[in-house]
Amino acid sequence: MEEYTPDETVQRWTHELDLSSKREQKWRKTADKIEKRFRHDGEMKKGKTFNILWANTETLRPALYSNTAKPDVRRRFGAGDAAARGGSMIIERAIEAIIDTSDFDVTMERTVQDMLLTGRGVTRVHYRPKYEDVSTRTSLTEANSDTEPFTRYMDENGDEQEPQFDENGAFVSIDEETLVDETVEIEFIP
C-alpha cells in the first residue's frame, strides 16, 4: 500500500471535495428550485393557485414519520446469557436517553421532509467524548535487599518506580487521560 505525506493527503482530499461539489452542483440547483416551489416563493400567478407539491408532501410526511421511535435492542442469540441481556438493556436505555435529551424529533422531521422534496435525507450522529488529565497517587512499597546498598520502591505490579515522598510515605504520581463526560448529538445535513 502506498504511503502519502500529509501534504499529499490534504491535496488529495481537497481534490476529492472539489470533484464531489462539481458532481452535486446540478442536484443542488434542482433541490433549491424544488424547495422554493414547496414554500411557494417567487412570482405568484394571477388568480387562485394551489400548491400541490406542498399538499402531497404534507400527506406523505406523517406516513413516514409521525411518532418518536422506541428503541428495541435484543440479544442476537436467545436466552441464557445474562451479560448479553444486561448489555442490551444498557444500550436500549442509552438510546432512549439520547432521544429524550436531543432534538431527535425535529431532526427526523427535517430529514423526512428533505427526503420527500429532494430525494435525499441525511442525518449524522456524533459521539463527543470529553477527556481530562487526572493525576492518581499510587503508594509504593519498600523492597529491601541485603545485597544492595540502597532502597528500591515497587508498585503493586512489582515494577520498580522512582518514588516521591510525602507524610504518607513513598508514592508515584501517574497522570492518566480520563473520560469525564460524553455526549451524543444528532445533526441534520441539508
LOKOLLO-641600 format. One record per atom (N, C-alpha, C): residue in three letters; atom name; x, y, z. Coordinates in steps of 0.05 Angstrom, whole numbers. Layout:
<recs>
+-----+------+--------+--------+--------+
: res : atom :     c1 :     c2 :     c3 :
+-----+------+--------+--------+--------+
: ALA :   CA :      X :      Y :      Z :
...
+-----+------+--------+--------+--------+
</recs>
This chain:
<recs>
+-----+------+--------+--------+--------+
: res : atom :     c1 :     c2 :     c3 :
+-----+------+--------+--------+--------+
: MET :    N :     17 :    -24 :      0 :
: MET :   CA :      0 :      0 :      0 :
: MET :    C :     18 :     25 :      0 :
: GLU :    N :     10 :     44 :    -16 :
: GLU :   CA :     26 :     68 :    -19 :
: GLU :    C :     21 :     88 :      4 :
: GLU :    N :     43 :     98 :     15 :
: GLU :   CA :     41 :    118 :     37 :
: GLU :    C :     42 :    146 :     25 :
: TYR :    N :     27 :    164 :     37 :
: TYR :   CA :     26 :    192 :     28 :
: TYR :    C :     37 :    210 :     50 :
: THR :    N :     49 :    232 :     42 :
: THR :   CA :     57 :    252 :     61 :
: THR :    C :     33 :    267 :     69 :
: PRO :    N :     33 :    282 :     92 :
: PRO :   CA :     10 :    297 :    100 :
: PRO :    C :      1 :    317 :     79 :
: ASP :    N :     20 :    330 :     65 :
: ASP :   CA :     12 :    349 :     44 :
: ASP :    C :     -2 :    336 :     21 :
: GLU :    N :      8 :    312 :     13 :
: GLU :   CA :     -5 :    297 :     -9 :
: GLU :    C :    -33 :    288 :     -1 :
: THR :    N :    -36 :    281 :     24 :
: THR :   CA :    -63 :    272 :     34 :
: THR :    C :    -82 :    295 :     33 :
: VAL :    N :    -74 :    319 :     42 :
: VAL :   CA :    -91 :    343 :     42 :
: VAL :    C :    -98 :    350 :     13 :
: GLN :    N :    -78 :    349 :     -4 :
: GLN :   CA :    -83 :    355 :    -32 :
: GLN :    C :   -103 :    336 :    -45 :
: ARG :    N :   -100 :    310 :    -39 :
: ARG :   CA :   -118 :    290 :    -50 :
: ARG :    C :   -147 :    295 :    -41 :
: TRP :    N :   -150 :    300 :    -14 :
: TRP :   CA :   -177 :    303 :     -4 :
: TRP :    C :   -190 :    330 :    -13 :
: THR :    N :   -174 :    350 :    -16 :
: THR :   CA :   -184 :    375 :    -27 :
: THR :    C :   -194 :    371 :    -55 :
: HIS :    N :   -179 :    356 :    -71 :
: HIS :   CA :   -187 :    349 :    -98 :
: HIS :    C :   -213 :    333 :    -98 :
: GLU :    N :   -215 :    313 :    -80 :
: GLU :   CA :   -240 :    297 :    -78 :
: GLU :    C :   -264 :    314 :    -71 :
: LEU :    N :   -260 :    333 :    -52 :
: LEU :   CA :   -282 :    351 :    -45 :
: LEU :    C :   -291 :    368 :    -68 :
: ASP :    N :   -272 :    378 :    -83 :
: ASP :   CA :   -278 :    394 :   -107 :
: ASP :    C :   -294 :    378 :   -127 :
: LEU :    N :   -286 :    353 :   -132 :
: LEU :   CA :   -300 :    336 :   -151 :
: LEU :    C :   -328 :    331 :   -141 :
: SER :    N :   -332 :    326 :   -115 :
: SER :   CA :   -359 :    320 :   -105 :
: SER :    C :   -377 :    344 :   -107 :
: SER :    N :   -365 :    368 :   -103 :
: SER :   CA :   -381 :    393 :   -105 :
: SER :    C :   -390 :    397 :   -134 :
: LYS :    N :   -372 :    392 :   -153 :
: LYS :   CA :   -380 :    394 :   -181 :
: LYS :    C :   -401 :    374 :   -189 :
: ARG :    N :   -398 :    349 :   -178 :
: ARG :   CA :   -417 :    328 :   -184 :
: ARG :    C :   -445 :    334 :   -173 :
: GLU :    N :   -446 :    348 :   -150 :
: GLU :   CA :   -472 :    354 :   -137 :
: GLU :    C :   -484 :    381 :   -146 :
: GLN :    N :   -469 :    396 :   -161 :
: GLN :   CA :   -478 :    424 :   -167 :
: GLN :    C :   -506 :    424 :   -180 :
: LYS :    N :   -510 :    407 :   -200 :
: LYS :   CA :   -536 :    406 :   -214 :
: LYS :    C :   -558 :    397 :   -195 :
: TRP :    N :   -552 :    377 :   -179 :
: TRP :   CA :   -572 :    367 :   -160 :
: TRP :    C :   -580 :    389 :   -140 :
: ARG :    N :   -560 :    404 :   -130 :
: ARG :   CA :   -566 :    425 :   -110 :
: ARG :    C :   -583 :    447 :   -122 :
: LYS :    N :   -578 :    454 :   -148 :
: LYS :   CA :   -594 :    474 :   -161 :
: LYS :    C :   -623 :    465 :   -163 :
: THR :    N :   -627 :    440 :   -171 :
: THR :   CA :   -654 :    429 :   -174 :
: THR :    C :   -667 :    428 :   -146 :
: ALA :    N :   -652 :    420 :   -126 :
: ALA :   CA :   -663 :    418 :    -99 :
: ALA :    C :   -672 :    446 :    -89 :
: ASP :    N :   -656 :    467 :    -95 :
: ASP :   CA :   -664 :    494 :    -87 :
: ASP :    C :   -690 :    502 :   -101 :
: LYS :    N :   -693 :    496 :   -127 :
: LYS :   CA :   -717 :    503 :   -141 :
: LYS :    C :   -742 :    488 :   -129 :
: ILE :    N :   -738 :    463 :   -122 :
: ILE :   CA :   -760 :    447 :   -110 :
: ILE :    C :   -768 :    459 :    -84 :
: GLU :    N :   -749 :    466 :    -67 :
: GLU :   CA :   -755 :    477 :    -41 :
: GLU :    C :   -769 :    504 :    -43 :
: LYS :    N :   -761 :    521 :    -63 :
: LYS :   CA :   -775 :    546 :    -68 :
: LYS :    C :   -804 :    541 :    -76 :
: ARG :    N :   -808 :    521 :    -93 :
: ARG :   CA :   -835 :    515 :   -102 :
: ARG :    C :   -852 :    505 :    -79 :
: PHE :    N :   -839 :    489 :    -61 :
: PHE :   CA :   -853 :    479 :    -38 :
: PHE :    C :   -862 :    502 :    -19 :
: ARG :    N :   -844 :    521 :    -15 :
: ARG :   CA :   -850 :    544 :      2 :
: ARG :    C :   -868 :    565 :    -12 :
: HIS :    N :   -872 :    561 :    -38 :
: HIS :   CA :   -888 :    579 :    -54 :
: HIS :    C :   -874 :    606 :    -57 :
: ASP :    N :   -847 :    606 :    -58 :
: ASP :   CA :   -832 :    630 :    -62 :
: ASP :    C :   -832 :    638 :    -92 :
: GLY :    N :   -824 :    662 :    -98 :
: GLY :   CA :   -823 :    670 :   -126 :
: GLY :    C :   -848 :    684 :   -134 :
: GLU :    N :   -851 :    686 :   -160 :
: GLU :   CA :   -874 :    701 :   -172 :
: GLU :    C :   -900 :    685 :   -168 :
: MET :    N :   -920 :    700 :   -160 :
: MET :   CA :   -946 :    689 :   -158 :
: MET :    C :   -962 :    695 :   -183 :
: LYS :    N :   -975 :    675 :   -194 :
: LYS :   CA :   -991 :    679 :   -218 :
: LYS :    C :  -1018 :    691 :   -210 :
: LYS :    N :  -1029 :    706 :   -228 :
: LYS :   CA :  -1056 :    717 :   -223 :
: LYS :    C :  -1076 :    696 :   -220 :
: GLY :    N :  -1095 :    700 :   -203 :
: GLY :   CA :  -1116 :    681 :   -198 :
: GLY :    C :  -1109 :    663 :   -175 :
: LYS :    N :  -1125 :    643 :   -172 :
: LYS :   CA :  -1121 :    624 :   -149 :
: LYS :    C :  -1100 :    604 :   -157 :
: THR :    N :  -1083 :    598 :   -138 :
: THR :   CA :  -1063 :    577 :   -142 :
: THR :    C :  -1065 :    557 :   -120 :
: PHE :    N :  -1058 :    533 :   -126 :
: PHE :   CA :  -1058 :    512 :   -106 :
: PHE :    C :  -1031 :    498 :   -107 :
: ASN :    N :  -1017 :    497 :    -85 :
: ASN :   CA :   -990 :    485 :    -84 :
: ASN :    C :   -993 :    455 :    -80 :
: ILE :    N :   -994 :    440 :   -101 :
: ILE :   CA :   -998 :    411 :   -100 :
: ILE :    C :   -974 :    397 :    -88 :
: LEU :    N :   -950 :    408 :    -92 :
: LEU :   CA :   -926 :    397 :    -80 :
: LEU :    C :   -928 :    398 :    -50 :
: TRP :    N :   -936 :    420 :    -39 :
: TRP :   CA :   -939 :    423 :    -10 :
: TRP :    C :   -960 :    403 :      0 :
: ALA :    N :   -983 :    401 :    -14 :
: ALA :   CA :  -1004 :    383 :     -5 :
: ALA :    C :   -995 :    354 :     -5 :
: ASN :    N :   -981 :    346 :    -27 :
: ASN :   CA :   -972 :    318 :    -28 :
: ASN :    C :   -951 :    312 :     -7 :
: THR :    N :   -933 :    331 :     -2 :
: THR :   CA :   -912 :    327 :     18 :
: THR :    C :   -924 :    325 :     46 :
: GLU :    N :   -943 :    343 :     51 :
: GLU :   CA :   -956 :    342 :     78 :
: GLU :    C :   -973 :    317 :     82 :
: THR :    N :   -982 :    305 :     61 :
: THR :   CA :   -997 :    280 :     63 :
: THR :    C :   -979 :    256 :     68 :
: LEU :    N :   -956 :    256 :     54 :
: LEU :   CA :   -937 :    234 :     57 :
: LEU :    C :   -920 :    235 :     83 :
: ARG :    N :   -914 :    259 :     92 :
: ARG :   CA :   -896 :    262 :    115 :
: ARG :    C :   -905 :    247 :    140 :
: PRO :    N :   -930 :    249 :    148 :
: PRO :   CA :   -939 :    234 :    172 :
: PRO :    C :   -938 :    204 :    169 :
: ALA :    N :   -941 :    195 :    144 :
: ALA :   CA :   -940 :    166 :    139 :
: ALA :    C :   -911 :    156 :    143 :
: LEU :    N :   -891 :    172 :    138 :
: LEU :   CA :   -864 :    164 :    141 :
: LEU :    C :   -853 :    168 :    169 :
: TYR :    N :   -861 :    190 :    182 :
: TYR :   CA :   -852 :    195 :    209 :
: TYR :    C :   -873 :    210 :    224 :
: SER :    N :   -885 :    197 :    244 :
: SER :   CA :   -906 :    211 :    259 :
: SER :    C :   -901 :    210 :    289 :
: ASN :    N :   -887 :    189 :    299 :
: ASN :   CA :   -882 :    186 :    327 :
: ASN :    C :   -852 :    182 :    332 :
: THR :    N :   -843 :    189 :    356 :
: THR :   CA :   -815 :    185 :    363 :
: THR :    C :   -810 :    155 :    364 :
: ALA :    N :   -788 :    147 :    352 :
: ALA :   CA :   -781 :    118 :    352 :
: ALA :    C :   -776 :    108 :    380 :
: LYS :    N :   -784 :     83 :    385 :
: LYS :   CA :   -778 :     70 :    410 :
: LYS :    C :   -756 :     50 :    405 :
: PRO :    N :   -734 :     53 :    419 :
: PRO :   CA :   -712 :     34 :    414 :
: PRO :    C :   -719 :      6 :    423 :
: ASP :    N :   -710 :    -14 :    408 :
: ASP :   CA :   -715 :    -42 :    414 :
: ASP :    C :   -689 :    -57 :    409 :
: VAL :    N :   -673 :    -61 :    430 :
: VAL :   CA :   -647 :    -74 :    428 :
: VAL :    C :   -651 :   -102 :    439 :
: ARG :    N :   -644 :   -122 :    422 :
: ARG :   CA :   -647 :   -150 :    430 :
: ARG :    C :   -620 :   -165 :    428 :
: ARG :    N :   -619 :   -186 :    443 :
: ARG :   CA :   -595 :   -204 :    442 :
: ARG :    C :   -596 :   -219 :    415 :
: ARG :    N :   -573 :   -224 :    404 :
: ARG :   CA :   -572 :   -238 :    379 :
: ARG :    C :   -580 :   -267 :    383 :
: PHE :    N :   -570 :   -279 :    404 :
: PHE :   CA :   -575 :   -307 :    409 :
: PHE :    C :   -592 :   -309 :    434 :
: GLY :    N :   -615 :   -320 :    433 :
: GLY :   CA :   -635 :   -324 :    454 :
: GLY :    C :   -627 :   -322 :    483 :
: ALA :    N :   -641 :   -336 :    499 :
: ALA :   CA :   -639 :   -334 :    528 :
: ALA :    C :   -614 :   -348 :    539 :
: GLY :    N :   -609 :   -343 :    564 :
: GLY :   CA :   -588 :   -358 :    578 :
: GLY :    C :   -562 :   -342 :    582 :
: ASP :    N :   -560 :   -319 :    569 :
: ASP :   CA :   -536 :   -303 :    572 :
: ASP :    C :   -542 :   -277 :    586 :
: ALA :    N :   -537 :   -277 :    613 :
: ALA :   CA :   -544 :   -254 :    629 :
: ALA :    C :   -528 :   -229 :    622 :
: ALA :    N :   -503 :   -233 :    614 :
: ALA :   CA :   -487 :   -210 :    607 :
: ALA :    C :   -497 :   -197 :    581 :
: ALA :    N :   -506 :   -213 :    562 :
: ALA :   CA :   -517 :   -202 :    537 :
: ALA :    C :   -543 :   -188 :    543 :
: ARG :    N :   -559 :   -199 :    561 :
: ARG :   CA :   -585 :   -186 :    568 :
: ARG :    C :   -580 :   -159 :    582 :
: GLY :    N :   -561 :   -158 :    600 :
: GLY :   CA :   -554 :   -133 :    613 :
: GLY :    C :   -543 :   -113 :    594 :
: GLY :    N :   -526 :   -122 :    575 :
: GLY :   CA :   -515 :   -104 :    555 :
: GLY :    C :   -536 :    -92 :    537 :
: SER :    N :   -555 :   -109 :    529 :
: SER :   CA :   -576 :    -99 :    511 :
: SER :    C :   -594 :    -79 :    526 :
: MET :    N :   -599 :    -84 :    551 :
: MET :   CA :   -615 :    -64 :    567 :
: MET :    C :   -600 :    -38 :    570 :
: ILE :    N :   -574 :    -39 :    574 :
: ILE :   CA :   -558 :    -14 :    577 :
: ILE :    C :   -559 :      2 :    551 :
: ILE :    N :   -555 :    -12 :    529 :
: ILE :   CA :   -555 :      2 :    503 :
: ILE :    C :   -582 :     14 :    497 :
: GLU :    N :   -604 :     -1 :    502 :
: GLU :   CA :   -631 :      9 :    497 :
: GLU :    C :   -636 :     33 :    514 :
: ARG :    N :   -629 :     33 :    539 :
: ARG :   CA :   -633 :     56 :    557 :
: ARG :    C :   -616 :     80 :    548 :
: ALA :    N :   -592 :     75 :    539 :
: ALA :   CA :   -575 :     97 :    529 :
: ALA :    C :   -587 :    110 :    505 :
: ILE :    N :   -598 :     94 :    487 :
: ILE :   CA :   -611 :    105 :    463 :
: ILE :    C :   -636 :    121 :    471 :
: GLU :    N :   -651 :    111 :    490 :
: GLU :   CA :   -675 :    126 :    500 :
: GLU :    C :   -666 :    153 :    512 :
: ALA :    N :   -644 :    153 :    526 :
: ALA :   CA :   -634 :    178 :    538 :
: ALA :    C :   -626 :    198 :    517 :
: ILE :    N :   -613 :    188 :    496 :
: ILE :   CA :   -605 :    205 :    474 :
: ILE :    C :   -629 :    218 :    460 :
: ILE :    N :   -649 :    201 :    455 :
: ILE :   CA :   -673 :    211 :    442 :
: ILE :    C :   -687 :    232 :    459 :
: ASP :    N :   -689 :    227 :    486 :
: ASP :   CA :   -702 :    245 :    504 :
: ASP :    C :   -688 :    272 :    507 :
: THR :    N :   -661 :    272 :    506 :
: THR :   CA :   -646 :    296 :    512 :
: THR :    C :   -636 :    311 :    487 :
: SER :    N :   -643 :    302 :    464 :
: SER :   CA :   -634 :    315 :    439 :
: SER :    C :   -658 :    325 :    423 :
: ASP :    N :   -653 :    338 :    401 :
: ASP :   CA :   -673 :    347 :    383 :
: ASP :    C :   -679 :    325 :    362 :
: PHE :    N :   -683 :    301 :    372 :
: PHE :   CA :   -686 :    278 :    354 :
: PHE :    C :   -710 :    281 :    335 :
: ASP :    N :   -734 :    289 :    347 :
: ASP :   CA :   -758 :    291 :    330 :
: ASP :    C :   -755 :    313 :    309 :
: VAL :    N :   -744 :    336 :    317 :
: VAL :   CA :   -741 :    358 :    298 :
: VAL :    C :   -722 :    349 :    275 :
: THR :    N :   -700 :    336 :    283 :
: THR :   CA :   -681 :    327 :    263 :
: THR :    C :   -693 :    307 :    244 :
: MET :    N :   -708 :    288 :    255 :
: MET :   CA :   -720 :    268 :    238 :
: MET :    C :   -742 :    280 :    219 :
: GLU :    N :   -757 :    299 :    229 :
: GLU :   CA :   -778 :    312 :    213 :
: GLU :    C :   -765 :    327 :    190 :
: ARG :    N :   -743 :    341 :    195 :
: ARG :   CA :   -728 :    355 :    174 :
: ARG :    C :   -716 :    335 :    154 :
: THR :    N :   -706 :    313 :    164 :
: THR :   CA :   -695 :    293 :    146 :
: THR :    C :   -716 :    281 :    128 :
: VAL :    N :   -739 :    275 :    139 :
: VAL :   CA :   -761 :    263 :    123 :
: VAL :    C :   -770 :    283 :    102 :
: GLN :    N :   -773 :    308 :    110 :
: GLN :   CA :   -782 :    328 :     90 :
: GLN :    C :   -761 :    332 :     68 :
: ASP :    N :   -735 :    332 :     76 :
: ASP :   CA :   -714 :    334 :     56 :
: ASP :    C :   -715 :    310 :     37 :
: MET :    N :   -720 :    287 :     47 :
: MET :   CA :   -721 :    263 :     30 :
: MET :    C :   -745 :    265 :     11 :
: LEU :    N :   -768 :    274 :     21 :
: LEU :   CA :   -791 :    277 :      4 :
: LEU :    C :   -788 :    298 :    -18 :
: LEU :    N :   -775 :    320 :    -12 :
: LEU :   CA :   -772 :    341 :    -31 :
: LEU :    C :   -748 :    337 :    -51 :
: THR :    N :   -725 :    330 :    -40 :
: THR :   CA :   -701 :    329 :    -56 :
: THR :    C :   -691 :    301 :    -62 :
: GLY :    N :   -702 :    282 :    -49 :
: GLY :   CA :   -694 :    254 :    -54 :
: GLY :    C :   -671 :    245 :    -37 :
: ARG :    N :   -663 :    262 :    -18 :
: ARG :   CA :   -640 :    254 :     -1 :
: ARG :    C :   -644 :    266 :     27 :
: GLY :    N :   -646 :    249 :     47 :
: GLY :   CA :   -647 :    259 :     75 :
: GLY :    C :   -624 :    246 :     90 :
: VAL :    N :   -607 :    263 :    100 :
: VAL :   CA :   -583 :    254 :    114 :
: VAL :    C :   -582 :    264 :    142 :
: THR :    N :   -577 :    247 :    161 :
: THR :   CA :   -574 :    254 :    189 :
: THR :    C :   -548 :    241 :    199 :
: ARG :    N :   -533 :    255 :    215 :
: ARG :   CA :   -509 :    244 :    227 :
: ARG :    C :   -511 :    244 :    257 :
: VAL :    N :   -499 :    223 :    269 :
: VAL :   CA :   -498 :    221 :    298 :
: VAL :    C :   -469 :    224 :    306 :
: HIS :    N :   -464 :    244 :    323 :
: HIS :   CA :   -436 :    250 :    331 :
: HIS :    C :   -433 :    242 :    361 :
: TYR :    N :   -412 :    226 :    366 :
: TYR :   CA :   -405 :    220 :    393 :
: TYR :    C :   -382 :    238 :    401 :
: ARG :    N :   -386 :    253 :    423 :
: ARG :   CA :   -366 :    273 :    431 :
: ARG :    C :   -357 :    267 :    460 :
: PRO :    N :   -334 :    253 :    463 :
: PRO :   CA :   -324 :    249 :    490 :
: PRO :    C :   -308 :    273 :    499 :
: LYS :    N :   -307 :    277 :    526 :
: LYS :   CA :   -291 :    298 :    538 :
: LYS :    C :   -272 :    285 :    557 :
: TYR :    N :   -246 :    289 :    553 :
: TYR :   CA :   -225 :    278 :    569 :
: TYR :    C :   -211 :    299 :    585 :
: GLU :    N :   -202 :    292 :    609 :
: GLU :   CA :   -185 :    309 :    625 :
: GLU :    C :   -162 :    292 :    636 :
: ASP :    N :   -139 :    306 :    640 :
: ASP :   CA :   -116 :    293 :    652 :
: ASP :    C :   -121 :    292 :    682 :
: VAL :    N :   -120 :    268 :    694 :
: VAL :   CA :   -124 :    265 :    723 :
: VAL :    C :    -99 :    252 :    734 :
: SER :    N :    -89 :    263 :    756 :
: SER :   CA :    -66 :    253 :    769 :
: SER :    C :    -74 :    234 :    791 :
: THR :    N :    -64 :    209 :    791 :
: THR :   CA :    -71 :    189 :    811 :
: THR :    C :    -46 :    183 :    828 :
: ARG :    N :    -51 :    182 :    854 :
: ARG :   CA :    -29 :    176 :    873 :
: ARG :    C :    -29 :    146 :    878 :
: THR :    N :     -7 :    133 :    873 :
: THR :   CA :     -4 :    104 :    878 :
: THR :    C :     18 :    100 :    898 :
: SER :    N :     11 :     87 :    920 :
: SER :   CA :     31 :     81 :    941 :
: SER :    C :     51 :     61 :    932 :
: LEU :    N :     76 :     64 :    941 :
: LEU :   CA :     97 :     45 :    934 :
: LEU :    C :    105 :     30 :    960 :
: THR :    N :    115 :      6 :    956 :
: THR :   CA :    125 :    -10 :    978 :
: THR :    C :    155 :    -11 :    976 :
: GLU :    N :    167 :    -12 :   1000 :
: GLU :   CA :    197 :    -13 :   1001 :
: GLU :    C :    206 :    -41 :    996 :
: ALA :    N :    225 :    -44 :    978 :
: ALA :   CA :    237 :    -71 :    972 :
: ALA :    C :    265 :    -70 :    982 :
: ASN :    N :    269 :    -80 :   1007 :
: ASN :   CA :    296 :    -81 :   1018 :
: ASN :    C :    311 :   -106 :   1009 :
: SER :    N :    337 :   -102 :   1006 :
: SER :   CA :    354 :   -125 :    998 :
: SER :    C :    380 :   -123 :   1014 :
: ASP :    N :    389 :   -146 :   1024 :
: ASP :   CA :    414 :   -146 :   1040 :
: ASP :    C :    438 :   -142 :   1022 :
: THR :    N :    436 :   -148 :    996 :
: THR :   CA :    459 :   -146 :    978 :
: THR :    C :    461 :   -119 :    965 :
: GLU :    N :    440 :   -102 :    967 :
: GLU :   CA :    442 :    -76 :    953 :
: GLU :    C :    444 :    -54 :    974 :
: PRO :    N :    460 :    -34 :    969 :
: PRO :   CA :    465 :    -13 :    989 :
: PRO :    C :    443 :      8 :    990 :
: PHE :    N :    424 :      8 :    971 :
: PHE :   CA :    403 :     28 :    970 :
: PHE :    C :    376 :     14 :    970 :
: THR :    N :    355 :     30 :    977 :
: THR :   CA :    328 :     20 :    978 :
: THR :    C :    314 :     24 :    952 :
: ARG :    N :    300 :      4 :    943 :
: ARG :   CA :    284 :      6 :    919 :
: ARG :    C :    254 :      6 :    926 :
: TYR :    N :    238 :     18 :    909 :
: TYR :   CA :    210 :     20 :    914 :
: TYR :    C :    194 :      8 :    891 :
: MET :    N :    174 :     -8 :    898 :
: MET :   CA :    158 :    -23 :    877 :
: MET :    C :    129 :    -15 :    879 :
: ASP :    N :    116 :    -15 :    856 :
: ASP :   CA :     87 :    -11 :    855 :
: ASP :    C :     73 :    -38 :    860 :
: GLU :    N :     46 :    -38 :    858 :
: GLU :   CA :     31 :    -63 :    863 :
: GLU :    C :     36 :    -85 :    842 :
: ASN :    N :     47 :    -78 :    819 :
: ASN :   CA :     53 :    -97 :    798 :
: ASN :    C :     81 :   -109 :    801 :
: GLY :    N :     96 :    -98 :    821 :
: GLY :   CA :    124 :   -107 :    824 :
: GLY :    C :    144 :    -93 :    807 :
: ASP :    N :    135 :    -72 :    794 :
: ASP :   CA :    154 :    -56 :    777 :
: ASP :    C :    167 :    -35 :    794 :
: GLU :    N :    193 :    -31 :    789 :
: GLU :   CA :    208 :    -11 :    805 :
: GLU :    C :    201 :     17 :    795 :
: GLN :    N :    197 :     35 :    814 :
: GLN :   CA :    189 :     62 :    807 :
: GLN :    C :    207 :     82 :    822 :
: GLU :    N :    210 :    105 :    810 :
: GLU :   CA :    224 :    127 :    823 :
: GLU :    C :    205 :    141 :    842 :
: PRO :    N :    210 :    140 :    868 :
: PRO :   CA :    190 :    150 :    887 :
: PRO :    C :    190 :    180 :    892 :
: GLN :    N :    167 :    190 :    901 :
: GLN :   CA :    164 :    216 :    912 :
: GLN :    C :    155 :    211 :    941 :
: PHE :    N :    160 :    230 :    959 :
: PHE :   CA :    153 :    226 :    987 :
: PHE :    C :    135 :    248 :    997 :
: ASP :    N :    117 :    240 :   1015 :
: ASP :   CA :    101 :    259 :   1030 :
: ASP :    C :     96 :    248 :   1058 :
: GLU :    N :     78 :    259 :   1073 :
: GLU :   CA :     74 :    250 :   1101 :
: GLU :    C :     63 :    222 :   1102 :
: ASN :    N :     52 :    211 :   1080 :
: ASN :   CA :     41 :    184 :   1080 :
: ASN :    C :     61 :    164 :   1069 :
: GLY :    N :     85 :    172 :   1062 :
: GLY :   CA :    105 :    154 :   1052 :
: GLY :    C :    112 :    157 :   1023 :
: ALA :    N :    124 :    136 :   1012 :
: ALA :   CA :    132 :    136 :    984 :
: ALA :    C :    108 :    132 :    966 :
: PHE :    N :    108 :    146 :    944 :
: PHE :   CA :     87 :    144 :    924 :
: PHE :    C :     97 :    152 :    897 :
: VAL :    N :     82 :    145 :    876 :
: VAL :   CA :     87 :    154 :    849 :
: VAL :    C :     61 :    167 :    839 :
: SER :    N :     64 :    189 :    825 :
: SER :   CA :     41 :    203 :    814 :
: SER :    C :     38 :    195 :    785 :
: ILE :    N :     15 :    184 :    777 :
: ILE :   CA :     11 :    175 :    750 :
: ILE :    C :    -10 :    193 :    737 :
: ASP :    N :     -3 :    206 :    715 :
: ASP :   CA :    -22 :    222 :    700 :
: ASP :    C :    -36 :    205 :    679 :
: GLU :    N :    -63 :    205 :    680 :
: GLU :   CA :    -78 :    190 :    661 :
: GLU :    C :   -100 :    207 :    648 :
: GLU :    N :   -105 :    202 :    623 :
: GLU :   CA :   -127 :    216 :    610 :
: GLU :    C :   -153 :    200 :    616 :
: THR :    N :   -172 :    213 :    629 :
: THR :   CA :   -196 :    200 :    639 :
: THR :    C :   -220 :    212 :    625 :
: LEU :    N :   -239 :    196 :    618 :
: LEU :   CA :   -264 :    205 :    606 :
: LEU :    C :   -281 :    218 :    628 :
: VAL :    N :   -287 :    243 :    624 :
: VAL :   CA :   -302 :    259 :    644 :
: VAL :    C :   -332 :    261 :    636 :
: ASP :    N :   -337 :    266 :    611 :
: ASP :   CA :   -364 :    269 :    601 :
: ASP :    C :   -366 :    260 :    572 :
: GLU :    N :   -390 :    252 :    564 :
: GLU :   CA :   -394 :    244 :    537 :
: GLU :    C :   -422 :    252 :    528 :
: THR :    N :   -424 :    262 :    504 :
: THR :   CA :   -450 :    269 :    493 :
: THR :    C :   -453 :    258 :    465 :
: VAL :    N :   -478 :    256 :    458 :
: VAL :   CA :   -484 :    247 :    431 :
: VAL :    C :   -502 :    268 :    419 :
: GLU :    N :   -495 :    277 :    395 :
: GLU :   CA :   -511 :    298 :    381 :
: GLU :    C :   -521 :    287 :    355 :
: ILE :    N :   -545 :    294 :    349 :
: ILE :   CA :   -558 :    286 :    324 :
: ILE :    C :   -560 :    311 :    306 :
: GLU :    N :   -549 :    309 :    282 :
: GLU :   CA :   -547 :    332 :    265 :
: GLU :    C :   -560 :    326 :    238 :
: PHE :    N :   -577 :    345 :    229 :
: PHE :   CA :   -589 :    343 :    202 :
: PHE :    C :   -569 :    355 :    182 :
: ILE :    N :   -564 :    342 :    160 :
: ILE :   CA :   -546 :    351 :    139 :
: ILE :    C :   -563 :    360 :    115 :
: PRO :    N :   -564 :    386 :    109 :
: PRO :   CA :   -580 :    395 :     86 :
: PRO :    C :   -568 :    388 :     60 :
+-----+------+--------+--------+--------+
</recs>
